[in-house]
Amino acid sequence: MPNTTAPVREVNVDLGDRSYDVRVGDGTRLQLGSMLPAGTRRVALVTEADQPWLDSTLAALDVAVSVHTIDGGEAHKNLAAIEALTSSFARAGINRADCVVGLGGGLVTDVAGFAAASYHRGLPVVHVATTLLAQVDAAIGGKTGVNLPEGKNLVGAFWQPSAVICDTETLDTLSPREWRCGMGEVAKYHWLGGGRLDDLSLVDRVARCVEIKAEVVASDEREGGRRAILNYGHTLAHAIETVSDHALAHGEAVAVGLIFAAELAQRLGRIDAAAVAEHRRVIASYELVDRLDPSLGDDDLLAAMGRDKKALDGLTFVLDGPDGVELVTDVPVGLIVEALHATR
């Protein structure tokens, strides 16, 4: 049962007439019915098989519901999944009077969000995030998408949810690896204004990450500039995922990517050795991998990083520096290779 005395935090993502609330706390999934868009007739609930929080979430709804199950794992996060899911919507008779609900982790919110953006050219979507990674990152901000064999999240759409629920009670069932995966995303917020996040309670830590992301998204919804800082550590992370066929989970790869980004920033004269050491301290405090697998070759990683969505002007990275984390373009290949070797 949820802890009814635990705090509930509410964070607003300010996007004018498309603004929405993110509710963080134990048991907040039970408030789903009150967070659906007004006039919702039916819910198309998207989740993975064996979702432990499905029954209690369904019990929180007083409208008709059809459940649509998708396969888990990055190998199934592809265009075929979108085709299968939207076909399932059509067979269930879902239309513009209805709402999609994504119940699960980042894969579910990415796929459910993209399907909602595409089906009937746009249905409202509400996310009930049940993993740490989804709660602090994937479910918030409206970036949806799927992978291609050539790279991660290369096909998708910006489609803001109508609301997001981050039920911290659901984190009790995470495996150690899923927990680490979320901590990789939490770690990046240390350099985006979060400070010593490891000193906060779980609800406050999640809420603080959401506040940071909400502020950045409100300032740059479609990643025209500043929003790129939310990809700190992600350029190498996405390359690792692609080249290794997802041997590391996303957040684990982000942790390695953060160390690489620090090593690269030092070689560019943007930060000193003490700042690199602080990156390693934070990653170690979350018990995350901080070394690049030596079997992943430089050429393969460079090619994958070159296909990154930010790479508009040569190889491009989000890096720490005297003015904080920012986008740095046209980084010399030689320094990238040096930083890769320092991360192994």
C-alpha positions as CSV (number, residue, x, y, z in Angstrom):
1,M,0.0,0.0,0.0
2,P,1.2,3.5,-0.7
3,N,2.5,5.6,2.2
4,T,-0.3,8.2,2.5
5,T,1.8,10.3,4.8
6,A,4.7,10.7,2.3
7,P,4.9,14.0,0.5
8,V,3.5,14.5,-3.0
9,R,5.3,17.0,-5.2
10,E,3.7,18.6,-8.3
11,V,5.8,20.2,-11.0
12,N,4.4,22.2,-13.9
13,V,5.9,22.1,-17.4
14,D,5.1,25.6,-18.6
15,L,4.3,25.5,-22.3
16,G,1.5,28.0,-22.5
17,D,-1.8,26.4,-23.4
18,R,-0.1,23.0,-23.6
19,S,1.2,23.1,-20.1
20,Y,0.8,20.1,-17.9
21,D,1.6,18.8,-14.4
22,V,3.9,16.1,-13.3
23,R,2.8,14.5,-10.0
24,V,5.5,12.8,-7.9
25,G,5.0,10.6,-4.8
26,D,4.0,7.2,-3.4
27,G,0.7,5.9,-4.8
28,T,0.1,8.7,-7.3
29,R,-0.9,6.2,-10.0
30,L,-4.2,5.9,-8.1
31,Q,-4.9,9.5,-9.1
32,L,-4.8,8.7,-12.8
33,G,-8.5,9.1,-13.3
34,S,-8.4,12.7,-12.2
35,M,-5.5,13.5,-14.5
36,L,-7.1,12.4,-17.7
37,P,-8.0,15.1,-20.2
38,A,-11.6,16.4,-19.7
39,G,-14.1,14.5,-21.7
40,T,-12.0,11.4,-22.1
41,R,-14.4,8.6,-23.3
42,R,-12.0,5.6,-23.3
43,V,-8.4,4.8,-22.5
44,A,-6.0,2.8,-24.6
45,L,-3.5,1.7,-22.0
46,V,-0.1,0.7,-23.4
47,T,2.2,-1.5,-21.3
48,E,4.5,-4.4,-21.3
49,A,3.6,-8.0,-20.4
50,D,3.7,-8.8,-16.6
51,Q,3.4,-5.2,-15.6
52,P,3.1,-5.5,-11.8
53,W,1.2,-2.2,-11.4
54,L,-1.4,-2.8,-14.1
55,D,-4.4,-4.1,-12.0
56,S,-4.1,-1.3,-9.4
57,T,-3.8,1.3,-12.2
58,L,-6.8,0.0,-14.0
59,A,-8.8,0.2,-10.8
60,A,-8.1,3.9,-10.7
61,L,-10.1,4.4,-13.9
62,D,-13.8,4.8,-14.2
63,V,-13.9,4.9,-18.0
64,A,-13.7,2.1,-20.5
65,V,-10.2,0.7,-21.0
66,S,-8.5,-1.4,-23.7
67,V,-5.1,-2.8,-22.8
68,H,-2.4,-3.0,-25.5
69,T,0.7,-5.0,-24.7
70,I,4.1,-4.3,-26.4
71,D,7.3,-6.3,-26.2
72,G,10.0,-5.2,-23.9
73,G,13.7,-4.6,-24.7
74,E,15.4,-2.1,-27.1
75,A,15.4,-4.7,-29.9
76,H,11.6,-4.2,-30.0
77,K,11.6,-0.4,-29.9
78,N,11.2,0.0,-33.6
79,L,8.8,1.0,-36.4
80,A,7.3,-2.4,-36.4
81,A,6.2,-1.9,-32.8
82,I,4.4,1.4,-33.8
83,E,2.6,-0.4,-36.7
84,A,1.5,-3.2,-34.4
85,L,0.4,-0.8,-31.7
86,T,-1.6,1.5,-33.9
87,S,-3.2,-1.4,-35.6
88,S,-4.3,-2.6,-32.2
89,F,-5.8,0.8,-31.5
90,A,-7.7,0.6,-34.8
91,R,-9.1,-2.9,-33.9
92,A,-10.2,-1.5,-30.5
93,G,-12.0,1.4,-32.2
94,I,-9.9,4.0,-30.5
95,N,-10.5,7.5,-31.9
96,R,-10.0,11.2,-31.1
97,A,-12.4,11.1,-28.2
98,D,-10.0,8.7,-26.4
99,C,-6.7,9.0,-24.6
100,V,-3.6,6.9,-24.6
101,V,-2.0,6.0,-21.3
102,G,1.6,4.7,-21.2
103,L,2.2,2.6,-18.1
104,G,5.8,1.5,-17.7
105,G,9.4,2.6,-18.2
106,G,11.1,4.7,-20.8
107,L,10.6,2.3,-23.6
108,V,6.8,2.3,-23.0
109,T,6.5,6.0,-22.7
110,D,8.6,6.5,-25.9
111,V,6.6,4.0,-27.9
112,A,3.2,5.0,-26.5
113,G,3.9,8.7,-27.0
114,F,5.0,8.2,-30.6
115,A,1.9,6.0,-31.3
116,A,-0.3,8.7,-29.7
117,A,1.4,11.4,-31.8
118,S,0.8,9.4,-35.0
119,Y,-2.5,7.7,-34.7
120,H,-5.4,9.8,-36.1
121,R,-2.6,12.5,-36.4
122,G,-2.6,13.0,-32.6
123,L,-4.3,11.6,-29.5
124,P,-3.7,12.9,-26.0
125,V,-1.4,10.8,-23.9
126,V,-0.8,10.5,-20.2
127,H,2.2,8.7,-18.8
128,V,2.4,6.7,-15.6
129,A,6.1,6.2,-15.2
130,T,7.1,3.1,-13.2
131,T,10.9,3.2,-13.5
132,L,13.4,5.7,-12.2
133,L,14.7,6.5,-15.7
134,A,11.2,7.2,-17.0
135,Q,10.3,9.3,-13.9
136,V,13.4,11.6,-14.1
137,D,13.7,11.8,-17.9
138,A,11.9,9.7,-20.5
139,A,8.3,10.4,-19.6
140,I,8.7,14.2,-19.4
141,G,9.3,16.7,-22.2
142,G,7.4,15.3,-25.2
143,K,10.3,13.6,-27.0
144,T,9.0,10.3,-28.4
145,G,10.5,7.8,-30.8
146,V,11.9,4.5,-31.8
147,N,15.2,3.1,-33.0
148,L,16.6,2.3,-36.4
149,P,19.4,-0.3,-37.0
150,E,21.6,2.7,-37.7
151,G,21.0,4.5,-34.4
152,K,18.9,5.2,-31.3
153,N,15.7,7.3,-31.4
154,L,16.3,8.4,-35.0
155,V,12.5,8.3,-35.8
156,G,10.0,10.1,-33.6
157,A,8.0,13.2,-32.9
158,F,7.7,15.9,-30.3
159,W,4.3,15.2,-28.6
160,Q,3.7,16.6,-25.2
161,P,1.7,14.5,-22.7
162,S,-1.4,15.9,-21.0
163,A,0.0,14.8,-17.6
164,V,2.7,12.6,-16.1
165,I,2.5,10.5,-13.0
166,C,5.7,9.5,-11.2
167,D,4.6,7.0,-8.6
168,T,7.7,6.4,-6.4
169,E,6.0,3.3,-4.9
170,T,6.5,1.5,-8.2
171,L,10.3,1.8,-7.8
172,D,10.1,-0.8,-5.0
173,T,9.9,-3.5,-7.7
174,L,12.8,-2.4,-9.8
175,S,15.7,-4.9,-10.4
176,P,19.2,-3.7,-9.4
177,R,20.0,-3.1,-13.1
178,E,16.8,-1.1,-13.7
179,W,17.7,1.0,-10.6
180,R,21.2,1.6,-11.9
181,C,19.8,2.5,-15.3
182,G,17.7,5.3,-13.7
183,M,20.7,6.5,-11.6
184,G,22.6,7.0,-14.8
185,E,20.1,9.6,-15.8
186,V,19.9,11.1,-12.2
187,A,23.7,11.5,-12.3
188,K,23.6,13.9,-15.2
189,Y,21.4,16.3,-13.3
190,H,24.3,17.0,-10.8
191,W,25.8,19.2,-13.6
192,L,22.5,20.7,-14.7
193,G,21.8,22.6,-11.5
194,G,20.9,19.7,-9.3
195,G,23.8,19.9,-6.9
196,R,24.2,17.2,-4.3
197,L,21.1,15.1,-5.3
198,D,22.4,12.1,-3.3
199,D,21.6,14.1,-0.1
200,L,17.8,14.2,-0.9
201,S,15.0,11.8,-0.2
202,L,13.8,9.7,-3.1
203,V,10.6,11.8,-3.7
204,D,12.6,15.1,-3.5
205,R,15.3,13.7,-5.7
206,V,12.9,12.7,-8.5
207,A,11.0,16.0,-8.1
208,R,14.2,18.0,-8.4
209,C,15.2,16.2,-11.6
210,V,11.7,16.8,-13.0
211,E,12.0,20.5,-12.0
212,I,15.2,20.9,-13.9
213,K,14.0,19.1,-17.0
214,A,10.7,21.1,-16.9
215,E,12.5,24.4,-16.8
216,V,14.8,23.4,-19.7
217,V,11.9,22.1,-21.8
218,A,9.9,25.2,-21.2
219,S,12.8,27.3,-22.5
220,D,13.5,25.2,-25.6
221,E,10.7,22.7,-26.3
222,R,12.0,21.4,-29.7
223,E,15.7,21.2,-28.9
224,G,16.6,24.3,-31.0
225,G,19.5,25.1,-28.6
226,R,19.5,24.9,-24.8
227,R,17.5,21.7,-24.5
228,A,20.5,19.8,-25.9
229,I,22.1,20.0,-22.4
230,L,19.6,17.3,-21.3
231,N,21.7,15.0,-23.6
232,Y,24.8,15.4,-21.4
233,G,26.6,12.0,-21.6
234,H,24.3,10.7,-24.2
235,T,26.3,11.1,-27.4
236,L,28.7,8.3,-26.5
237,A,25.9,6.5,-24.6
238,H,23.8,6.1,-27.7
239,A,26.8,5.0,-29.7
240,I,27.7,2.4,-27.1
241,E,24.1,1.1,-27.2
242,T,24.1,0.9,-31.0
243,V,27.6,-0.7,-31.4
244,S,27.2,-3.1,-28.5
245,D,23.6,-4.1,-29.5
246,H,22.4,-2.8,-26.1
247,A,24.8,-4.9,-24.0
248,L,24.6,-1.9,-21.6
249,A,21.2,-0.5,-20.6
250,H,20.6,3.1,-21.4
251,G,21.4,4.6,-18.0
252,E,24.5,2.4,-17.6
253,A,25.8,3.7,-21.0
254,V,25.0,7.3,-19.9
255,A,27.2,6.9,-16.9
256,V,30.1,5.9,-19.1
257,G,29.2,8.8,-21.4
258,L,29.5,11.2,-18.6
259,I,33.0,10.1,-17.7
260,F,33.9,10.4,-21.4
261,A,32.4,13.8,-21.7
262,A,34.5,15.0,-18.7
263,E,37.7,13.5,-20.1
264,L,36.9,15.3,-23.5
265,A,36.1,18.6,-21.8
266,Q,39.4,18.5,-19.9
267,R,41.3,17.9,-23.1
268,L,39.6,20.9,-24.6
269,G,40.7,23.0,-21.7
270,R,37.1,23.5,-20.5
271,I,37.4,21.8,-17.0
272,D,40.3,20.8,-14.8
273,A,41.3,17.4,-13.3
274,A,39.3,18.1,-10.1
275,A,36.1,18.4,-12.2
276,V,36.9,15.1,-13.9
277,A,37.4,13.5,-10.5
278,E,34.0,14.9,-9.3
279,H,32.4,13.2,-12.3
280,R,34.0,9.9,-11.3
281,R,32.9,10.4,-7.6
282,V,29.3,10.9,-8.5
283,I,29.2,7.9,-10.9
284,A,30.9,5.7,-8.2
285,S,28.4,6.9,-5.5
286,Y,25.6,5.5,-7.6
287,E,27.6,2.2,-8.2
288,L,27.6,2.7,-11.9
289,V,30.1,1.4,-14.5
290,D,32.6,4.1,-15.3
291,R,34.8,2.3,-17.9
292,L,34.2,1.8,-21.7
293,D,34.3,-1.8,-22.8
294,P,37.7,-2.2,-24.7
295,S,36.0,-4.5,-27.2
296,L,34.1,-1.5,-28.7
297,G,36.3,-0.1,-31.4
298,D,37.1,3.6,-31.9
299,D,36.0,3.6,-35.5
300,D,32.6,2.1,-34.8
301,L,32.0,4.5,-32.0
302,L,33.0,7.5,-34.0
303,A,30.8,6.4,-36.9
304,A,27.8,6.0,-34.5
305,M,28.5,9.4,-32.8
306,G,28.6,11.0,-36.3
307,R,25.0,9.9,-36.8
308,D,23.9,11.6,-33.6
309,K,21.0,14.0,-34.1
310,K,23.1,16.9,-32.7
311,A,25.9,16.4,-35.2
312,L,25.0,19.3,-37.5
313,D,28.5,20.9,-37.6
314,G,31.1,18.1,-37.3
315,L,31.3,15.8,-34.3
316,T,29.2,17.6,-31.6
317,F,29.0,17.0,-27.8
318,V,27.4,18.4,-24.7
319,L,30.3,19.3,-22.4
320,D,30.9,20.9,-19.1
321,G,32.8,24.1,-19.0
322,P,33.4,27.5,-17.2
323,D,29.8,28.5,-18.1
324,G,28.3,25.2,-17.3
325,V,27.1,22.4,-19.6
326,E,26.7,23.5,-23.2
327,L,26.8,22.3,-26.8
328,V,30.3,22.2,-28.4
329,T,30.6,21.7,-32.1
330,D,33.3,20.5,-34.5
331,V,35.4,18.7,-31.9
332,P,38.7,17.4,-33.2
333,V,38.7,13.6,-33.8
334,G,42.1,13.2,-32.2
335,L,40.9,14.6,-28.9
336,I,37.8,12.4,-29.0
337,V,40.0,9.3,-29.5
338,E,42.2,10.4,-26.6
339,A,39.1,10.7,-24.4
340,L,37.9,7.3,-25.5
341,H,41.1,5.8,-24.4
342,A,41.1,7.6,-21.1
343,T,37.6,6.2,-20.5
344,R,38.6,2.5,-21.1
